[in-house]
Amino acid sequence: MATRTGMSNSFRLVLAIFLSAILTFGSWSLAGAQVLPGTAAPAEEGAAGTGIDPALAEALVQALEDPATRAALIEYLRGAAGASRPADTEPAPAAPTLSLAQRIGAYTQGAAEAASAVGIQIVRSVYGLAGLLEGTTTIGWEAFGSLVLRVILVAAAAFAIFYLLRLLARRPFASLERRSARVGTVGRLVYRLAGGLIDLAIILVSWAAGYGIALFTGAEMGRMQVQIAYFLNAFLVVEATKVALRFLLAPRYGGLRVLPISDTEANFWYFWCARLIGFLGYGILFFVSFTNSTLSFAAGRGLRMVIQITAAVMAIVIILQKKNKVGEAIRDYGEGLPGISSRRALQLVGGVWHIFAIFYVVALFLVSVTRPDRAMEYMLVSTAQTLVAIAAAALVMAVIRRAITGGMRLPEDLKARLPLLERQLNHYVPTILKIVRFIILMILLLAVVDIWELVDVVEWAASDTGSSVIGGLFGAFLTILIALVLWLAVSSWIDYRLNPSFGTVPTARERTLLALFRNAALVTLIVLGLMLALSQIGVNIGPLIAGAGVAGLAIGFGAQKLVQDIITGVFIQFENAMNEGDVVTVGSTTGVVEKLTVRSVGLRSVDGNYHIVPFSSVDTVTNFMRGFSYHVADIGVAYREDIKEVKRLLGVAFERLREGEHKDVIIGDLEMFGVNELGDSAVVVRVRIKTLPGSQWAVGRAYNEVVKEVLDEAGVEIPFPHLTVYMGEGKDGTAPPLRVRSSPGAKSEPERLVEAIEDPDPQA
């Protein structure tokens, strides 16, 4: 259900764009169409006595009124004049380079002149139409009325045949609709094509019948007035355009509708698009041409202006009426996109799309007014190129969006060798693709600007400034991309070297140095990449390097502790004082080295706490993991025990230990040091066991257990602290009696015995 909703939103968006194009481009392409060949434009009053062809005079007037055409004509005449000069004539000096203010002034001057030309054109058109209405133009009303009646009769016959054939075609259309309900989308499209061909055939038959009626029912057999041809050709163009609309919208036969839209929306768009196309098509292709050939060219120009203004107002009203619905369709389509930037962009477009549509309508109107000779060609080519550019950009961005959404998957063998590469690619590649998508949007924007001749992008790109800017940006992007590829290569190589499943197992020192090399490579590539990228876009990095040196010196004075950390860390690494995985004592902290940088060391103590110790606070490093280790055992026995027997029993305990699970980590015989201390409560005997590094603690715990078992079996006392009370001694060597005084209220021994006999249960 969610997929169908997303498709529906997409179709609504495409439909809105297509119908907006029909409301605007289709209308003004008809408005800019020239009078059909063979049109006889009557002379105007001012040109009647000059002997100049009125059509040629009007074309010259329009050419001179258009600033661009006038400039092109002047350049052509200058070139022709230059070609007629002698060969030894010195070439004209090159045009001076204009400053920014001069270019802006020239641009605003051209814009003001273009606006003035539009105003003059509108005033002249309205004045020509007013002359017809005021009766200042001479009209042969008898011939005019006869011609109008003739056109009305042919038009009525053509429309009668057209509507009759459409009435007869209802049954085939209904049959196609029923059959399309039993097939899928492709089958429905095939039936819709069949319906479109039937619809088009009806138009062609009606058009041909109109020509036949006009040719064989006139006053002179086989001949017809050109004004009737104007109507029949307008009929063919307008009704064929409506066939395209009916193909998409199918307002009467919803089962044949290709687009998933409701009947209400289909009827609305067809109603207004058909009315607008009919108004402009019949108005420009027939009524304006009819007025030009029978009344006055000035009147025809005024009528065309009225039609264009009315059509522009109608299109703007339709756009404003559908502002909210189309905006909602655009926003709904954006909600289905994965990127948050794309969603926000379409949300913004959904709120302002009508502004761009109205601007497009106004632009079409201005072009049709200022450039009537090339309005159709210009708007057709520009609109088609814009749509192709947008479609190409949308296709590329869709592929990029799919790549971002799916992520990258590496082969299992490569993933086993480089376990971190896939995660790194999925971290960096989407960012690169987003940058590429932004570049595509900028290229699309420049292409649209160049297509509509707002700025000559190609000429700017070919200039020194443009090529420098484009080359610099491309070089900067390529530099950053190369730096990223180098970082991935270095990181992948380090990842492979640290992988114990392939190649040689790295030592602790290799792990430490490779981790430090990874950090150093990252910092180096970032600094060099940014510097080279800035140099590519024209930034002078010399002062930056000098400034960085001065700043580094100032920071060194202000951060002496940090500098001391780094220098001490470098020497610690050179001396191989510790590596990751070692158990060390740094300062007053003992733990396992988990992370080692050039500035600090991270230790995990036995209680699980993580300590970060800066090297500037390290005076001594004690490493328990170098070469071998010792377990030193101090065993205390009672003073009455035989020390030789105790030593023998300690050796027996060592032999038992060496025969157990720790035999592989014990690398030496028991070292007997003998009596190490005469303590307050025990005689302390010291022994030492040599082990592999890091095994001394486990061996020591196991040896203590075995010593306890052996001494218990032999009856040797492991004393706990004793307290001897000395009461003194008389001169004759006898000890004085011990004086003990009971506390007040205490009972004597006989009294306690009597109470015990009488009350054997003291808790009762």
Secondary structure in CASP SS format (residue, H / E / C, confidence):
PFRMAT SS
TARGET T0000
AUTHOR 0000-0000-0000
METHOD secondary structure of the structure
MODEL  1
M C 1.00
A H 1.00
T H 1.00
R H 1.00
T H 1.00
G H 1.00
M H 1.00
S H 1.00
N H 1.00
S H 1.00
F H 1.00
R H 1.00
L H 1.00
V H 1.00
L H 1.00
A H 1.00
I H 1.00
F H 1.00
L H 1.00
S H 1.00
A H 1.00
I H 1.00
L H 1.00
T H 1.00
F H 1.00
G H 1.00
S H 1.00
W H 1.00
S H 1.00
L H 1.00
A H 1.00
G C 1.00
A C 1.00
Q C 1.00
V C 1.00
L C 1.00
P C 1.00
G C 1.00
T C 1.00
A C 1.00
A C 1.00
P C 1.00
A C 1.00
E C 1.00
E H 1.00
G H 1.00
A H 1.00
A C 1.00
G C 1.00
T C 1.00
G C 1.00
I C 1.00
D C 1.00
P H 1.00
A H 1.00
L H 1.00
A H 1.00
E H 1.00
A H 1.00
L H 1.00
V H 1.00
Q H 1.00
A H 1.00
L H 1.00
E H 1.00
D C 1.00
P H 1.00
A H 1.00
T H 1.00
R H 1.00
A H 1.00
A H 1.00
L H 1.00
I H 1.00
E H 1.00
Y H 1.00
L H 1.00
R H 1.00
G H 1.00
A H 1.00
A H 1.00
G H 1.00
A H 1.00
S C 1.00
R C 1.00
P C 1.00
A C 1.00
D C 1.00
T C 1.00
E C 1.00
P C 1.00
A C 1.00
P C 1.00
A C 1.00
A C 1.00
P C 1.00
T C 1.00
L C 1.00
S C 1.00
L H 1.00
A H 1.00
Q H 1.00
R H 1.00
I H 1.00
G H 1.00
A H 1.00
Y H 1.00
T H 1.00
Q H 1.00
G H 1.00
A H 1.00
A H 1.00
E H 1.00
A H 1.00
A H 1.00
S H 1.00
A H 1.00
V H 1.00
G H 1.00
I H 1.00
Q H 1.00
I H 1.00
V H 1.00
R H 1.00
S H 1.00
V H 1.00
Y H 1.00
G H 1.00
L H 1.00
A H 1.00
G H 1.00
L H 1.00
L H 1.00
E H 1.00
G C 1.00
T C 1.00
T C 1.00
T C 1.00
I C 1.00
G C 1.00
W H 1.00
E H 1.00
A H 1.00
F H 1.00
G H 1.00
S H 1.00
L H 1.00
V H 1.00
L H 1.00
R H 1.00
V H 1.00
I H 1.00
L H 1.00
V H 1.00
A H 1.00
A H 1.00
A H 1.00
A H 1.00
F H 1.00
A H 1.00
I H 1.00
F H 1.00
Y H 1.00
L H 1.00
L H 1.00
R H 1.00
L H 1.00
L H 1.00
A C 1.00
R H 1.00
R H 1.00
P H 1.00
F H 1.00
A H 1.00
S H 1.00
L H 1.00
E H 1.00
R H 1.00
R H 1.00
S H 1.00
A C 1.00
R C 1.00
V C 1.00
G C 1.00
T H 1.00
V H 1.00
G H 1.00
R H 1.00
L H 1.00
V H 1.00
Y H 1.00
R H 1.00
L H 1.00
A H 1.00
G H 1.00
G H 1.00
L H 1.00
I H 1.00
D H 1.00
L H 1.00
A H 1.00
I H 1.00
I H 1.00
L H 1.00
V H 1.00
S H 1.00
W H 1.00
A H 1.00
A H 1.00
G H 1.00
Y H 1.00
G H 1.00
I H 1.00
A H 1.00
L H 1.00
F H 1.00
T C 1.00
G C 1.00
A C 1.00
E C 1.00
M C 1.00
G C 1.00
R C 1.00
M C 1.00
Q C 1.00
V H 1.00
Q H 1.00
I H 1.00
A H 1.00
Y H 1.00
F H 1.00
L H 1.00
N H 1.00
A H 1.00
F H 1.00
L H 1.00
V H 1.00
V H 1.00
E H 1.00
A H 1.00
T H 1.00
K H 1.00
V H 1.00
A H 1.00
L H 1.00
R H 1.00
F H 1.00
L H 1.00
L H 1.00
A C 1.00
P C 1.00
R C 1.00
Y C 1.00
G H 1.00
G H 1.00
L H 1.00
R C 1.00
V C 1.00
L C 1.00
P C 1.00
I C 1.00
S C 1.00
D H 1.00
T H 1.00
E H 1.00
A H 1.00
N H 1.00
F H 1.00
W H 1.00
Y H 1.00
F H 1.00
W H 1.00
C H 1.00
A H 1.00
R H 1.00
L H 1.00
I H 1.00
G H 1.00
F H 1.00
L H 1.00
G H 1.00
Y H 1.00
G H 1.00
I H 1.00
L H 1.00
F H 1.00
F H 1.00
V H 1.00
S H 1.00
F H 1.00
T H 1.00
N H 1.00
S H 1.00
T H 1.00
L C 1.00
S C 1.00
F H 1.00
A H 1.00
A H 1.00
G H 1.00
R H 1.00
G H 1.00
L H 1.00
R H 1.00
M H 1.00
V H 1.00
I H 1.00
Q H 1.00
I H 1.00
T H 1.00
A H 1.00
A H 1.00
V H 1.00
M H 1.00
A H 1.00
I H 1.00
V H 1.00
I H 1.00
I H 1.00
L H 1.00
Q H 1.00
K C 1.00
K H 1.00
N H 1.00
K H 1.00
V H 1.00
G H 1.00
E H 1.00
A H 1.00
I H 1.00
R H 1.00
D H 1.00
Y H 1.00
G H 1.00
E H 1.00
G C 1.00
L C 1.00
P C 1.00
G C 1.00
I H 1.00
S H 1.00
S H 1.00
R H 1.00
R H 1.00
A H 1.00
L H 1.00
Q H 1.00
L H 1.00
V H 1.00
G H 1.00
G H 1.00
V H 1.00
W H 1.00
H H 1.00
I H 1.00
F H 1.00
A H 1.00
I H 1.00
F H 1.00
Y H 1.00
V H 1.00
V H 1.00
A H 1.00
L H 1.00
F H 1.00
L H 1.00
V H 1.00
S H 1.00
V H 1.00
T H 1.00
R C 1.00
P C 1.00
D C 1.00
R C 1.00
A H 1.00
M H 1.00
E H 1.00
Y H 1.00
M H 1.00
L H 1.00
V H 1.00
S H 1.00
T H 1.00
A H 1.00
Q H 1.00
T H 1.00
L H 1.00
V H 1.00
A H 1.00
I H 1.00
A H 1.00
A H 1.00
A H 1.00
A H 1.00
L H 1.00
V H 1.00
M H 1.00
A H 1.00
V H 1.00
I H 1.00
R H 1.00
R H 1.00
A H 1.00
I H 1.00
T H 1.00
G H 1.00
G C 1.00
M C 1.00
R C 1.00
L C 1.00
P C 1.00
E H 1.00
D H 1.00
L H 1.00
K H 1.00
A H 1.00
R H 1.00
L C 1.00
P C 1.00
L C 1.00
L H 1.00
E H 1.00
R H 1.00
Q H 1.00
L H 1.00
N H 1.00
H H 1.00
Y H 1.00
V H 1.00
P H 1.00
T H 1.00
I H 1.00
L H 1.00
K H 1.00
I H 1.00
V H 1.00
R H 1.00
F H 1.00
I H 1.00
I H 1.00
L H 1.00
M H 1.00
I H 1.00
L H 1.00
L H 1.00
L H 1.00
A H 1.00
V H 1.00
V H 1.00
D H 1.00
I H 1.00
W C 1.00
E C 1.00
L C 1.00
V C 1.00
D C 1.00
V H 1.00
V H 1.00
E H 1.00
W H 1.00
A H 1.00
A H 1.00
S C 1.00
D H 1.00
T H 1.00
G H 1.00
S H 1.00
S H 1.00
V H 1.00
I H 1.00
G H 1.00
G H 1.00
L H 1.00
F H 1.00
G H 1.00
A H 1.00
F H 1.00
L H 1.00
T H 1.00
I H 1.00
L H 1.00
I H 1.00
A H 1.00
L H 1.00
V H 1.00
L H 1.00
W H 1.00
L H 1.00
A H 1.00
V H 1.00
S H 1.00
S H 1.00
W H 1.00
I H 1.00
D H 1.00
Y H 1.00
R H 1.00
L C 1.00
N C 1.00
P C 1.00
S C 1.00
F C 1.00
G C 1.00
T C 1.00
V C 1.00
P C 1.00
T C 1.00
A H 1.00
R H 1.00
E H 1.00
R H 1.00
T H 1.00
L H 1.00
L H 1.00
A H 1.00
L H 1.00
F H 1.00
R H 1.00
N H 1.00
A H 1.00
A H 1.00
L H 1.00
V H 1.00
T H 1.00
L H 1.00
I H 1.00
V H 1.00
L H 1.00
G H 1.00
L H 1.00
M H 1.00
L H 1.00
A H 1.00
L H 1.00
S H 1.00
Q H 1.00
I C 1.00
G C 1.00
V C 1.00
N C 1.00
I H 1.00
G H 1.00
P H 1.00
L H 1.00
I H 1.00
A H 1.00
G H 1.00
A H 1.00
G H 1.00
V H 1.00
A H 1.00
G H 1.00
L H 1.00
A H 1.00
I H 1.00
G H 1.00
F H 1.00
G H 1.00
A C 1.00
Q H 1.00
K H 1.00
L H 1.00
V H 1.00
Q H 1.00
D H 1.00
I H 1.00
I H 1.00
T H 1.00
G H 1.00
V H 1.00
F H 1.00
I H 1.00
Q H 1.00
F H 1.00
E C 1.00
N C 1.00
A C 1.00
M C 1.00
N C 1.00
E C 1.00
G C 1.00
D C 1.00
V E 1.00
V E 1.00
T E 1.00
V E 1.00
G C 1.00
S C 1.00
T E 1.00
T E 1.00
G E 1.00
V E 1.00
V E 1.00
E E 1.00
K E 1.00
L E 1.00
T C 1.00
V C 1.00
R C 1.00
S E 1.00
V E 1.00
G E 1.00
L E 1.00
R E 1.00
S C 1.00
V C 1.00
D C 1.00
G C 1.00
N C 1.00
Y E 1.00
H E 1.00
I E 1.00
V E 1.00
P E 1.00
F H 1.00
S H 1.00
S H 1.00
V C 1.00
D C 1.00
T C 1.00
V E 1.00
T E 1.00
N E 1.00
F C 1.00
M C 1.00
R C 1.00
G C 1.00
F C 1.00
S E 1.00
Y E 1.00
H E 1.00
V E 1.00
A E 1.00
D E 1.00
I E 1.00
G E 1.00
V E 1.00
A C 1.00
Y C 1.00
R C 1.00
E C 1.00
D C 1.00
I H 1.00
K H 1.00
E H 1.00
V H 1.00
K H 1.00
R H 1.00
L H 1.00
L H 1.00
G H 1.00
V H 1.00
A H 1.00
F H 1.00
E H 1.00
R H 1.00
L H 1.00
R H 1.00
E H 1.00
G C 1.00
E C 1.00
H C 1.00
K C 1.00
D C 1.00
V C 1.00
I E 1.00
I C 1.00
G C 1.00
D C 1.00
L C 1.00
E E 1.00
M E 1.00
F E 1.00
G E 1.00
V E 1.00
N E 1.00
E E 1.00
L E 1.00
G C 1.00
D C 1.00
S C 1.00
A C 1.00
V E 1.00
V E 1.00
V E 1.00
R E 1.00
V E 1.00
R E 1.00
I E 1.00
K E 1.00
T E 1.00
L C 1.00
P C 1.00
G C 1.00
S C 1.00
Q H 1.00
W H 1.00
A H 1.00
V H 1.00
G H 1.00
R H 1.00
A H 1.00
Y H 1.00
N H 1.00
E H 1.00
V H 1.00
V H 1.00
K H 1.00
E H 1.00
V H 1.00
L H 1.00
D H 1.00
E H 1.00
A H 1.00
G C 1.00
V C 1.00
E C 1.00
I C 1.00
P C 1.00
F C 1.00
P C 1.00
H C 1.00
L C 1.00
T C 1.00
V C 1.00
Y C 1.00
M C 1.00
G C 1.00
E C 1.00
G C 1.00
K C 1.00
D C 1.00
G C 1.00
T C 1.00
A C 1.00
P C 1.00
P C 1.00
L C 1.00
R C 1.00
V C 1.00
R C 1.00
S C 1.00
S C 1.00
P C 1.00
G C 1.00
A C 1.00
K C 1.00
S C 1.00
E H 1.00
P H 1.00
E H 1.00
R H 1.00
L H 1.00
V H 1.00
E H 1.00
A H 1.00
I H 1.00
E H 1.00
D C 1.00
P C 1.00
D C 1.00
P C 1.00
Q C 1.00
A C 1.00
END
